[in-house]
Amino acid sequence: MEEENYNVIAVMSGTSLDGADLAHVSLAYKDAKWAFKIAETATVPYTDEWVQTLKAAVEFTHEQLEHLNKEYTTLLAGIINGFIREHGLANIDAICSHGHTIQHRPQDGYTLQIGNLPEIATLTGHKVICDFRVQDVELGGQGAPLVPIGDRLLFGQYRYCLNLGGFSNISFEEGQDRIAFDICPVNTVLNFYANRLGFDYDDGGSLASNGNCIPGLLEALNSLQFYSLPYPKSLGFEFVKEMVLPLMEKYDTAPEDKLRTFTEHIAFQIAEVIKQKGDKGELLVTGGGAYNTLLINRMKALLPDTLIYIPDDTTIQFKEALIFALLGVLKLRNEDNVLSSVTGAEKDHSSGRIYLP
């Protein structure tokens, strides 16, 4: 069979608000298998003003969100154009962009990722595939997580694929189906308390290491209703804002103690999911949380029979961007890129919008 090749740029902005991730990705399809290569990469940080705006946007009115969407689309197009110029990239088949999630309420049939307006194709001068979540929600799904089809097609050698970003999510095969769901918040909460101490994030878990785990708070966190819900299920910042932070703020203790307690909470919830599966296997860990030494060590302690594998830096940082590159290419091929077994939608489907310059 002749090999089919795709030269794309992937763009991803996560809930941890560290910036826009960009990756120049080559994808090849041959003998019913996908292969990939991640070439040039960059994380372009947001200005402090943009970070504050994106944090506040969950409370914006409809009119404010429309204005923000236009502004962010222009910002994102500029970031993409700068990446293309800096690396002298040519013969780009498409730009595959996730945009940035502002509101995610699948239970209300609504999700919003800004930066996905049609103008982005004109501003970049390239074909753009984006807005991957909306169609799934319209089909009764959670609109998340979307990465698991990439876990299946690109990282199928691992029993479990775990991402530790703004939230933790996991995917694995169960029978003939790929199963995936969000487990718990991660950096959305850890960064909040690191910020209180004057840091952007808890580097290696060093701040949490100086704190004490608060048993009552840990028990209260582990008792939140979300953790007893069956999958498919997903989380948005609304959960952090409405449920997690108010609960943690009831405890009059140092930010280091809250960081230590929440780190233990993350490790416990992840371990519970894997223990319930009953099989050992290999766990691939990516996302910024893979650098949190304290968190990884607590996971290892709670999962002594599971081999926890931390890959190279490029894979840790850009795996999600890589998979959105794949989602875009699958959309171009009119092939399913969202799995109903993962999101709970009516059917597998090919999601996303294609915009031409």
C-alpha positions as CSV (number, residue, x, y, z in Angstrom):
1,M,0.0,0.0,0.0
2,E,1.3,3.5,-0.9
3,E,2.1,5.6,2.1
4,E,0.0,8.7,2.7
5,N,1.7,11.7,4.3
6,Y,0.5,14.8,6.0
7,N,2.5,17.9,7.0
8,V,0.5,19.9,9.6
9,I,0.8,22.4,12.4
10,A,-1.0,21.5,15.6
11,V,-2.1,24.2,18.1
12,M,-3.3,23.5,21.6
13,S,-4.2,25.7,24.6
14,G,-4.9,24.0,27.8
15,T,-6.7,25.0,31.0
16,S,-3.5,25.5,32.9
17,L,-3.0,28.8,30.9
18,D,0.7,28.4,30.4
19,G,0.3,29.4,26.8
20,A,-0.4,28.1,23.3
21,D,1.5,24.9,22.4
22,L,2.5,24.6,18.7
23,A,4.0,21.6,17.0
24,H,5.1,20.9,13.4
25,V,3.9,17.3,12.9
26,S,4.4,14.8,10.2
27,L,1.8,12.0,10.0
28,A,2.1,8.9,7.8
29,Y,-0.5,6.2,7.1
30,K,0.7,2.9,5.7
31,D,-0.5,-0.7,6.1
32,A,-3.4,0.4,8.2
33,K,-1.0,2.0,10.8
34,W,-0.3,5.5,11.7
35,A,3.2,6.8,12.4
36,F,4.3,10.3,13.5
37,K,7.2,12.6,13.9
38,I,7.2,15.8,16.0
39,A,9.6,18.3,14.6
40,E,9.7,22.0,15.6
41,T,7.7,22.9,18.7
42,A,7.0,26.0,20.8
43,T,5.0,27.1,23.8
44,V,4.1,30.8,23.4
45,P,3.2,32.2,26.9
46,Y,0.2,34.5,27.3
47,T,0.7,37.9,28.7
48,D,-0.4,38.5,32.3
49,E,-3.3,40.5,30.9
50,W,-4.4,37.6,28.7
51,V,-4.1,35.1,31.6
52,Q,-6.4,37.2,33.7
53,T,-8.9,37.7,30.9
54,L,-9.0,33.9,30.1
55,K,-9.5,33.2,33.8
56,A,-12.3,35.7,34.1
57,A,-14.1,34.7,30.9
58,V,-16.1,31.9,32.5
59,E,-18.2,34.7,33.9
60,F,-18.5,36.8,30.7
61,T,-21.8,37.7,29.1
62,H,-22.7,36.5,25.6
63,E,-21.6,39.9,24.1
64,Q,-18.3,39.8,26.0
65,L,-17.6,36.3,24.8
66,E,-18.3,37.2,21.2
67,H,-15.8,40.1,21.5
68,L,-13.2,37.9,23.3
69,N,-13.6,35.2,20.6
70,K,-12.7,37.7,17.9
71,E,-9.7,39.1,19.8
72,Y,-8.4,35.6,20.7
73,T,-8.8,34.4,17.1
74,T,-6.6,37.3,16.0
75,L,-4.1,36.6,18.8
76,L,-3.9,32.9,17.9
77,A,-3.5,33.6,14.2
78,G,-0.6,35.9,15.0
79,I,1.0,33.2,17.2
80,I,0.7,30.6,14.4
81,N,2.0,33.0,11.7
82,G,5.0,33.8,14.0
83,F,5.7,30.1,14.4
84,I,5.6,29.5,10.6
85,R,7.9,32.4,9.9
86,E,10.4,31.5,12.7
87,H,10.9,28.0,11.4
88,G,10.5,28.7,7.7
89,L,7.7,26.1,7.3
90,A,6.3,25.5,3.9
91,N,4.0,23.1,2.1
92,I,1.6,23.0,5.1
93,D,-1.4,20.8,4.4
94,A,-3.4,22.2,7.3
95,I,-3.4,23.9,10.7
96,C,-5.2,21.7,13.3
97,S,-6.3,23.9,16.2
98,H,-8.1,23.1,19.5
99,G,-8.7,26.7,20.5
100,H,-9.1,27.5,24.1
101,T,-11.9,26.2,26.3
102,I,-13.8,28.9,28.1
103,Q,-17.0,27.2,29.1
104,H,-17.8,23.5,29.1
105,R,-21.3,22.4,30.2
106,P,-22.1,19.3,28.3
107,Q,-25.0,18.5,30.7
108,D,-26.6,21.7,29.3
109,G,-25.7,20.9,25.7
110,Y,-23.1,23.6,25.5
111,T,-19.3,24.0,25.1
112,L,-17.3,26.9,23.9
113,Q,-13.7,26.9,22.6
114,I,-12.6,30.4,21.4
115,G,-10.2,31.0,18.6
116,N,-12.1,28.8,16.2
117,L,-13.8,31.5,14.1
118,P,-13.6,31.1,10.3
119,E,-11.4,34.3,10.1
120,I,-8.5,32.3,11.4
121,A,-8.0,30.6,8.0
122,T,-7.9,34.0,6.2
123,L,-5.5,35.4,8.8
124,T,-3.1,32.5,8.5
125,G,-3.5,31.9,4.8
126,H,-3.9,28.2,5.4
127,K,-6.6,25.6,5.7
128,V,-7.7,25.3,9.3
129,I,-9.5,22.3,11.0
130,C,-10.8,23.3,14.4
131,D,-13.7,23.3,16.8
132,F,-13.7,19.6,17.5
133,R,-16.0,19.5,20.6
134,V,-19.2,21.1,19.6
135,Q,-20.6,18.4,17.3
136,D,-20.1,15.7,20.0
137,V,-22.1,17.7,22.5
138,E,-24.8,18.1,19.9
139,L,-24.8,14.3,19.6
140,G,-25.4,13.9,23.3
141,G,-21.7,13.4,24.2
142,Q,-19.4,15.0,26.8
143,G,-17.3,16.7,24.0
144,A,-14.4,15.3,26.0
145,P,-11.9,13.8,26.2
146,L,-11.0,13.8,22.5
147,V,-7.4,12.6,22.9
148,P,-8.2,8.8,23.4
149,I,-8.5,8.0,19.7
150,G,-4.9,9.2,19.3
151,D,-3.9,7.1,22.3
152,R,-5.4,4.1,20.5
153,L,-3.8,4.9,17.1
154,L,-0.4,6.3,18.1
155,F,0.3,5.0,21.6
156,G,-1.5,1.6,21.6
157,Q,1.5,-0.2,23.2
158,Y,0.6,1.2,26.6
159,R,-2.1,-0.3,28.8
160,Y,-3.1,3.2,30.1
161,C,-2.5,6.7,28.8
162,L,-2.7,9.4,31.5
163,N,-2.5,13.1,30.9
164,L,-1.8,15.5,33.8
165,G,-2.7,19.0,32.7
166,G,-5.3,21.4,34.0
167,F,-7.2,18.1,34.7
168,S,-6.2,14.5,34.7
169,N,-7.7,12.2,32.2
170,I,-7.1,8.6,31.3
171,S,-7.8,6.2,28.4
172,F,-7.5,2.4,28.0
173,E,-9.0,-0.4,26.0
174,E,-11.9,-2.3,27.5
175,G,-13.1,-5.2,25.3
176,Q,-13.5,-3.7,21.8
177,D,-14.0,-0.2,23.1
178,R,-11.6,2.6,24.0
179,I,-12.7,4.0,27.4
180,A,-11.7,7.4,28.6
181,F,-12.8,10.1,31.1
182,D,-11.6,12.9,33.3
183,I,-10.4,11.8,36.7
184,C,-9.8,15.0,38.7
185,P,-8.4,18.6,38.6
186,V,-4.7,18.9,38.6
187,N,-2.9,22.1,37.7
188,T,-6.0,24.2,37.8
189,V,-5.9,23.8,41.5
190,L,-2.2,23.4,42.2
191,N,-1.4,26.6,40.2
192,F,-4.1,28.5,42.1
193,Y,-2.3,27.9,45.4
194,A,1.2,28.2,43.9
195,N,0.1,31.7,42.7
196,R,-0.8,32.6,46.3
197,L,2.8,31.9,47.2
198,G,4.1,34.1,44.4
199,F,4.9,31.2,42.0
200,D,3.4,30.4,38.6
201,Y,3.3,26.7,39.5
202,D,4.6,24.2,42.1
203,D,8.0,23.2,40.5
204,G,8.5,19.5,41.1
205,G,6.0,19.6,43.9
206,S,8.6,21.4,46.1
207,L,6.0,23.8,47.6
208,A,3.7,20.9,48.5
209,S,6.6,19.0,50.0
210,N,6.9,21.8,52.6
211,G,3.3,21.3,53.7
212,N,1.3,18.8,55.6
213,C,-1.6,16.6,54.4
214,I,-4.8,17.6,56.1
215,P,-6.8,14.4,56.7
216,G,-10.2,16.1,57.0
217,L,-9.7,18.1,53.8
218,L,-8.5,15.0,51.9
219,E,-11.5,13.1,53.0
220,A,-13.9,15.9,52.0
221,L,-12.2,16.1,48.5
222,N,-12.4,12.4,48.0
223,S,-16.1,12.5,48.9
224,L,-17.1,14.9,46.1
225,Q,-20.0,13.5,44.1
226,F,-18.2,13.6,40.8
227,Y,-15.9,10.7,41.8
228,S,-18.7,8.3,42.3
229,L,-20.3,9.0,38.9
230,P,-20.0,6.4,36.2
231,Y,-18.1,7.3,33.1
232,P,-18.3,8.8,30.5
233,K,-17.7,12.0,32.4
234,S,-15.7,15.2,32.0
235,L,-14.6,18.2,34.0
236,G,-14.4,22.0,33.3
237,F,-13.1,24.9,35.3
238,E,-16.7,25.4,36.6
239,F,-16.2,22.3,38.8
240,V,-13.0,23.8,40.3
241,K,-14.6,27.2,40.8
242,E,-17.9,26.0,42.2
243,M,-17.0,22.8,44.1
244,V,-13.3,22.4,44.8
245,L,-12.0,25.8,45.7
246,P,-14.9,26.7,48.0
247,L,-14.4,23.5,49.9
248,M,-10.6,24.1,50.2
249,E,-11.1,27.7,51.3
250,K,-13.2,26.5,54.3
251,Y,-9.9,25.2,55.8
252,D,-7.8,27.9,57.5
253,T,-4.4,26.4,56.8
254,A,-1.3,27.4,54.8
255,P,-1.2,27.2,51.0
256,E,1.6,24.6,51.3
257,D,-0.8,22.4,53.3
258,K,-3.5,22.7,50.7
259,L,-1.0,22.0,47.9
260,R,0.2,18.9,49.8
261,T,-3.3,17.7,50.5
262,F,-4.5,18.2,46.9
263,T,-1.4,16.5,45.5
264,E,-2.4,13.5,47.7
265,H,-5.9,13.8,46.4
266,I,-4.8,13.6,42.8
267,A,-2.6,10.6,43.4
268,F,-5.4,8.8,45.3
269,Q,-8.0,9.4,42.6
270,I,-5.7,8.2,39.8
271,A,-4.7,5.1,41.8
272,E,-8.4,4.3,42.6
273,V,-9.2,4.2,38.9
274,I,-6.3,1.9,38.0
275,K,-6.9,-0.4,41.0
276,Q,-10.6,-0.8,39.9
277,K,-9.4,-2.1,36.6
278,G,-7.5,-4.8,38.4
279,D,-4.7,-5.1,35.8
280,K,-1.1,-3.9,36.1
281,G,0.2,-2.9,32.7
282,E,2.2,0.1,31.8
283,L,1.0,3.7,32.5
284,L,2.2,6.4,30.1
285,V,2.2,9.8,31.8
286,T,2.3,13.1,29.9
287,G,1.4,16.7,30.4
288,G,2.9,19.2,32.8
289,G,2.1,17.2,35.9
290,A,4.6,14.6,34.7
291,Y,7.3,16.9,36.0
292,N,5.7,17.0,39.5
293,T,8.1,14.7,41.3
294,L,6.1,14.6,44.5
295,L,2.9,13.6,42.6
296,I,4.6,10.9,40.5
297,N,6.3,9.5,43.6
298,R,2.9,9.3,45.4
299,M,1.4,7.6,42.4
300,K,4.2,5.0,42.4
301,A,3.7,4.4,46.1
302,L,0.0,3.9,45.7
303,L,0.4,1.7,42.5
304,P,3.4,-0.5,43.3
305,D,2.4,-3.1,40.7
306,T,2.0,-0.6,37.8
307,L,5.0,0.5,35.7
308,I,4.8,4.3,35.4
309,Y,6.5,5.5,32.3
310,I,7.6,9.1,31.8
311,P,8.6,9.7,28.1
312,D,10.9,12.3,26.5
313,D,10.2,16.0,27.1
314,T,8.7,16.6,23.6
315,T,6.1,13.8,24.1
316,I,5.4,15.0,27.6
317,Q,4.7,18.6,26.5
318,F,3.2,18.2,23.0
319,K,1.4,14.8,23.0
320,E,-2.0,16.6,23.1
321,A,-1.0,18.9,20.3
322,L,0.2,15.9,18.3
323,I,-3.2,14.2,18.7
324,F,-5.1,17.2,17.7
325,A,-3.0,17.1,14.5
326,L,-4.3,13.6,14.0
327,L,-7.9,14.6,14.7
328,G,-7.6,17.2,12.0
329,V,-6.1,14.8,9.5
330,L,-8.8,12.3,10.2
331,K,-11.4,15.0,9.6
332,L,-9.8,15.8,6.3
333,R,-10.0,12.1,5.4
334,N,-13.7,12.1,6.6
335,E,-12.9,9.4,9.1
336,D,-14.2,9.1,12.6
337,N,-12.1,11.1,15.1
338,V,-14.3,11.0,18.1
339,L,-15.3,7.7,19.8
340,S,-18.8,7.4,21.3
341,S,-17.4,4.8,23.8
342,V,-15.4,7.7,25.2
343,T,-17.8,10.7,25.1
344,G,-21.2,9.0,25.4
345,A,-22.4,10.4,22.1
346,E,-25.0,8.7,19.9
347,K,-22.3,7.4,17.5
348,D,-18.7,7.6,16.5
349,H,-18.3,10.5,14.2
350,S,-15.9,12.8,12.3
351,S,-15.9,16.1,14.2
352,G,-14.5,19.5,13.6
353,R,-14.9,22.4,11.1
354,I,-12.8,23.0,8.0
355,Y,-12.1,26.6,7.1
356,L,-10.5,27.7,3.8
357,P,-8.5,30.9,3.4
